[in-house]
Every structure is written in structure tokens, then in C-alpha cells.
């Protein structure tokens, strides 16, 4: 039976990676579904915010569970990093003027 440096079977690492990717995809899909219900001009901003919130939740869970930053498999820390990166990238596509016009329209 092959294994990694810490003696865990490679199959265990593959299962951990698959679970991490599934969590990441599931959260991204749900965040996109929620953001798609908003007006088109607000979609990028809301999706960016939802991904940021997801990253913070993932990081808090990783710290609470005590996951290692240097684990040989994907962890919640990796998920948080991907979510933060996507959130920052989406932030570049936010139109502040469109957001302000929507906020002012909602106030009146």
C-alpha cells in the first residue's frame, strides 16, 4: 500500500481533496444562485461579498478544527484562500455608480 510522508494512504488524501473541492463548489454554486436573484448591476458586488463571508467562515472553521496550513491535502485554509481570491477578482468588476443608483432608488 502506497502512502504519503506521514503514513496516510493516498486514498485518504484523495478523499479529503474531493470533499474539499465538493464543499468549495457547493458554496460557490449557492452563492452564485443567491447573487443571481439580484439586479444585474448588483450581482458582482453581492457575489463578491458572499464569497468573502464564505472565506471567513471557512477560515474560522479551519482554526476551530485545528487544520494544519501545511497539510499534504486540501484543507479549509485552501478553500478560504480560493474564496478570498475570487472575491477580490470579482471586486474589480463592481460598478460603484450603478450600486449607488440602486441604493438611492431603494431609499426613495
KOLDO-173435 format. One record per residue (C-alpha): x, y, z; residue in one letter; residue number from 1. Coordinates in Angstrom, 2 decimals. Layout:
KOLDO-173435
<node><xx>X</xx><yy>Y</yy><zz>Z</zz><residu>A</residu><num>NUM</num></node>
...
END
This chain:
KOLDO-173435
<node><xx>0.00</xx><yy>0.00</yy><zz>0.00</zz><residu>X</residu><num>1</num></node>
<node><xx>1.45</xx><yy>3.33</yy><zz>-1.01</zz><residu>X</residu><num>2</num></node>
<node><xx>1.27</xx><yy>6.32</yy><zz>1.25</zz><residu>X</residu><num>3</num></node>
<node><xx>2.46</xx><yy>9.84</yy><zz>1.75</zz><residu>X</residu><num>4</num></node>
<node><xx>5.21</xx><yy>11.11</yy><zz>4.04</zz><residu>X</residu><num>5</num></node>
<node><xx>3.04</xx><yy>10.95</yy><zz>7.16</zz><residu>X</residu><num>6</num></node>
<node><xx>1.94</xx><yy>7.38</yy><zz>6.59</zz><residu>X</residu><num>7</num></node>
<node><xx>-1.62</xx><yy>8.11</yy><zz>5.48</zz><residu>X</residu><num>8</num></node>
<node><xx>-2.80</xx><yy>6.14</yy><zz>2.49</zz><residu>X</residu><num>9</num></node>
<node><xx>-3.03</xx><yy>8.14</yy><zz>-0.74</zz><residu>X</residu><num>10</num></node>
<node><xx>-6.70</xx><yy>7.19</yy><zz>-0.99</zz><residu>X</residu><num>11</num></node>
<node><xx>-7.39</xx><yy>9.08</yy><zz>2.23</zz><residu>X</residu><num>12</num></node>
<node><xx>-5.74</xx><yy>12.20</yy><zz>0.79</zz><residu>X</residu><num>13</num></node>
<node><xx>-7.78</xx><yy>11.84</yy><zz>-2.40</zz><residu>X</residu><num>14</num></node>
<node><xx>-10.97</xx><yy>11.58</yy><zz>-0.35</zz><residu>X</residu><num>15</num></node>
<node><xx>-10.01</xx><yy>14.71</yy><zz>1.62</zz><residu>X</residu><num>16</num></node>
<node><xx>-9.28</xx><yy>16.59</yy><zz>-1.62</zz><residu>X</residu><num>17</num></node>
<node><xx>-12.59</xx><yy>15.50</yy><zz>-3.13</zz><residu>X</residu><num>18</num></node>
<node><xx>-14.50</xx><yy>16.59</yy><zz>-0.03</zz><residu>X</residu><num>19</num></node>
<node><xx>-12.77</xx><yy>19.98</yy><zz>-0.04</zz><residu>X</residu><num>20</num></node>
<node><xx>-13.48</xx><yy>20.56</yy><zz>-3.73</zz><residu>X</residu><num>21</num></node>
<node><xx>-17.09</xx><yy>19.50</yy><zz>-3.23</zz><residu>X</residu><num>22</num></node>
<node><xx>-17.51</xx><yy>21.98</yy><zz>-0.35</zz><residu>X</residu><num>23</num></node>
<node><xx>-15.93</xx><yy>24.73</yy><zz>-2.44</zz><residu>X</residu><num>24</num></node>
<node><xx>-18.11</xx><yy>24.02</yy><zz>-5.46</zz><residu>X</residu><num>25</num></node>
<node><xx>-21.26</xx><yy>23.72</yy><zz>-3.40</zz><residu>X</residu><num>26</num></node>
<node><xx>-20.68</xx><yy>27.01</yy><zz>-1.62</zz><residu>X</residu><num>27</num></node>
<node><xx>-19.77</xx><yy>28.77</yy><zz>-4.87</zz><residu>X</residu><num>28</num></node>
<node><xx>-22.92</xx><yy>27.45</yy><zz>-6.54</zz><residu>X</residu><num>29</num></node>
<node><xx>-25.16</xx><yy>28.53</yy><zz>-3.68</zz><residu>X</residu><num>30</num></node>
<node><xx>-23.53</xx><yy>31.97</yy><zz>-3.55</zz><residu>X</residu><num>31</num></node>
<node><xx>-23.98</xx><yy>32.37</yy><zz>-7.31</zz><residu>X</residu><num>32</num></node>
<node><xx>-27.61</xx><yy>31.29</yy><zz>-7.05</zz><residu>X</residu><num>33</num></node>
<node><xx>-28.30</xx><yy>33.87</yy><zz>-4.33</zz><residu>X</residu><num>34</num></node>
<node><xx>-26.44</xx><yy>36.62</yy><zz>-6.22</zz><residu>X</residu><num>35</num></node>
<node><xx>-28.29</xx><yy>35.85</yy><zz>-9.45</zz><residu>X</residu><num>36</num></node>
<node><xx>-31.61</xx><yy>36.78</yy><zz>-7.84</zz><residu>X</residu><num>37</num></node>
<node><xx>-30.47</xx><yy>40.41</yy><zz>-7.51</zz><residu>X</residu><num>38</num></node>
<node><xx>-30.42</xx><yy>43.05</yy><zz>-10.28</zz><residu>X</residu><num>39</num></node>
<node><xx>-27.67</xx><yy>42.60</yy><zz>-12.84</zz><residu>X</residu><num>40</num></node>
<node><xx>-25.71</xx><yy>45.66</yy><zz>-11.65</zz><residu>X</residu><num>41</num></node>
<node><xx>-25.55</xx><yy>44.31</yy><zz>-8.09</zz><residu>X</residu><num>42</num></node>
<node><xx>-24.68</xx><yy>40.72</yy><zz>-8.94</zz><residu>X</residu><num>43</num></node>
<node><xx>-20.86</xx><yy>41.05</yy><zz>-8.91</zz><residu>X</residu><num>44</num></node>
<node><xx>-20.88</xx><yy>43.04</yy><zz>-5.67</zz><residu>X</residu><num>45</num></node>
<node><xx>-23.19</xx><yy>40.63</yy><zz>-3.88</zz><residu>X</residu><num>46</num></node>
<node><xx>-21.32</xx><yy>37.57</yy><zz>-5.12</zz><residu>X</residu><num>47</num></node>
<node><xx>-18.03</xx><yy>39.13</yy><zz>-4.03</zz><residu>X</residu><num>48</num></node>
<node><xx>-19.46</xx><yy>39.79</yy><zz>-0.57</zz><residu>X</residu><num>49</num></node>
<node><xx>-20.91</xx><yy>36.29</yy><zz>-0.26</zz><residu>X</residu><num>50</num></node>
<node><xx>-17.59</xx><yy>34.72</yy><zz>-1.26</zz><residu>X</residu><num>51</num></node>
<node><xx>-15.78</xx><yy>36.91</yy><zz>1.28</zz><residu>X</residu><num>52</num></node>
<node><xx>-18.19</xx><yy>35.79</yy><zz>4.02</zz><residu>X</residu><num>53</num></node>
<node><xx>-17.66</xx><yy>32.17</yy><zz>2.96</zz><residu>X</residu><num>54</num></node>
<node><xx>-13.89</xx><yy>32.63</yy><zz>3.17</zz><residu>X</residu><num>55</num></node>
<node><xx>-14.14</xx><yy>34.00</yy><zz>6.69</zz><residu>X</residu><num>56</num></node>
<node><xx>-16.41</xx><yy>31.13</yy><zz>7.77</zz><residu>X</residu><num>57</num></node>
<node><xx>-14.06</xx><yy>28.59</yy><zz>6.21</zz><residu>X</residu><num>58</num></node>
<node><xx>-11.04</xx><yy>30.14</yy><zz>7.94</zz><residu>X</residu><num>59</num></node>
<node><xx>-12.82</xx><yy>30.20</yy><zz>11.31</zz><residu>X</residu><num>60</num></node>
<node><xx>-13.79</xx><yy>26.54</yy><zz>10.92</zz><residu>X</residu><num>61</num></node>
<node><xx>-10.22</xx><yy>25.63</yy><zz>9.95</zz><residu>X</residu><num>62</num></node>
<node><xx>-8.90</xx><yy>27.39</yy><zz>13.04</zz><residu>X</residu><num>63</num></node>
<node><xx>-11.56</xx><yy>25.83</yy><zz>15.27</zz><residu>X</residu><num>64</num></node>
<node><xx>-10.90</xx><yy>22.31</yy><zz>13.97</zz><residu>X</residu><num>65</num></node>
<node><xx>-7.13</xx><yy>22.88</yy><zz>14.11</zz><residu>X</residu><num>66</num></node>
<node><xx>-6.33</xx><yy>22.07</yy><zz>10.50</zz><residu>X</residu><num>67</num></node>
<node><xx>-2.69</xx><yy>22.43</yy><zz>9.52</zz><residu>X</residu><num>68</num></node>
<node><xx>-1.62</xx><yy>25.03</yy><zz>6.98</zz><residu>X</residu><num>69</num></node>
<node><xx>0.96</xx><yy>22.62</yy><zz>5.59</zz><residu>X</residu><num>70</num></node>
<node><xx>-1.23</xx><yy>19.54</yy><zz>5.23</zz><residu>X</residu><num>71</num></node>
<node><xx>-0.49</xx><yy>17.41</yy><zz>2.14</zz><residu>X</residu><num>72</num></node>
<node><xx>-4.15</xx><yy>17.58</yy><zz>1.13</zz><residu>X</residu><num>73</num></node>
<node><xx>-6.60</xx><yy>20.41</yy><zz>0.57</zz><residu>X</residu><num>74</num></node>
<node><xx>-7.95</xx><yy>21.96</yy><zz>3.76</zz><residu>X</residu><num>75</num></node>
<node><xx>-10.42</xx><yy>24.64</yy><zz>4.73</zz><residu>X</residu><num>76</num></node>
<node><xx>-7.50</xx><yy>27.07</yy><zz>4.71</zz><residu>X</residu><num>77</num></node>
<node><xx>-7.09</xx><yy>26.37</yy><zz>0.99</zz><residu>X</residu><num>78</num></node>
<node><xx>-10.82</xx><yy>26.85</yy><zz>0.48</zz><residu>X</residu><num>79</num></node>
<node><xx>-10.65</xx><yy>30.20</yy><zz>2.28</zz><residu>X</residu><num>80</num></node>
<node><xx>-7.74</xx><yy>31.29</yy><zz>0.10</zz><residu>X</residu><num>81</num></node>
<node><xx>-9.60</xx><yy>30.42</yy><zz>-3.11</zz><residu>X</residu><num>82</num></node>
<node><xx>-12.75</xx><yy>32.20</yy><zz>-1.92</zz><residu>X</residu><num>83</num></node>
<node><xx>-10.82</xx><yy>35.34</yy><zz>-0.97</zz><residu>X</residu><num>84</num></node>
<node><xx>-9.05</xx><yy>35.34</yy><zz>-4.34</zz><residu>X</residu><num>85</num></node>
<node><xx>-12.35</xx><yy>35.03</yy><zz>-6.20</zz><residu>X</residu><num>86</num></node>
<node><xx>-13.90</xx><yy>37.72</yy><zz>-4.04</zz><residu>X</residu><num>87</num></node>
<node><xx>-11.07</xx><yy>40.14</yy><zz>-4.81</zz><residu>X</residu><num>88</num></node>
<node><xx>-11.20</xx><yy>39.36</yy><zz>-8.53</zz><residu>X</residu><num>89</num></node>
<node><xx>-14.95</xx><yy>39.95</yy><zz>-8.62</zz><residu>X</residu><num>90</num></node>
<node><xx>-14.46</xx><yy>43.22</yy><zz>-6.77</zz><residu>X</residu><num>91</num></node>
<node><xx>-12.72</xx><yy>44.59</yy><zz>-9.87</zz><residu>X</residu><num>92</num></node>
<node><xx>-15.98</xx><yy>44.20</yy><zz>-11.82</zz><residu>X</residu><num>93</num></node>
<node><xx>-18.16</xx><yy>46.15</yy><zz>-9.39</zz><residu>X</residu><num>94</num></node>
<node><xx>-19.57</xx><yy>49.39</yy><zz>-10.79</zz><residu>X</residu><num>95</num></node>
<node><xx>-19.83</xx><yy>51.84</yy><zz>-7.86</zz><residu>X</residu><num>96</num></node>
<node><xx>-22.06</xx><yy>54.27</yy><zz>-9.77</zz><residu>X</residu><num>97</num></node>
<node><xx>-24.60</xx><yy>51.55</yy><zz>-10.59</zz><residu>X</residu><num>98</num></node>
<node><xx>-24.59</xx><yy>50.43</yy><zz>-6.97</zz><residu>X</residu><num>99</num></node>
<node><xx>-25.19</xx><yy>53.98</yy><zz>-5.72</zz><residu>X</residu><num>100</num></node>
<node><xx>-28.07</xx><yy>54.47</yy><zz>-8.15</zz><residu>X</residu><num>101</num></node>
<node><xx>-29.69</xx><yy>51.24</yy><zz>-6.92</zz><residu>X</residu><num>102</num></node>
<node><xx>-29.23</xx><yy>52.25</yy><zz>-3.28</zz><residu>X</residu><num>103</num></node>
<node><xx>-30.74</xx><yy>55.69</yy><zz>-3.93</zz><residu>X</residu><num>104</num></node>
<node><xx>-33.65</xx><yy>54.11</yy><zz>-5.83</zz><residu>X</residu><num>105</num></node>
<node><xx>-34.33</xx><yy>51.78</yy><zz>-2.89</zz><residu>X</residu><num>106</num></node>
<node><xx>-34.29</xx><yy>54.69</yy><zz>-0.43</zz><residu>X</residu><num>107</num></node>
<node><xx>-36.88</xx><yy>56.70</yy><zz>-2.34</zz><residu>X</residu><num>108</num></node>
END
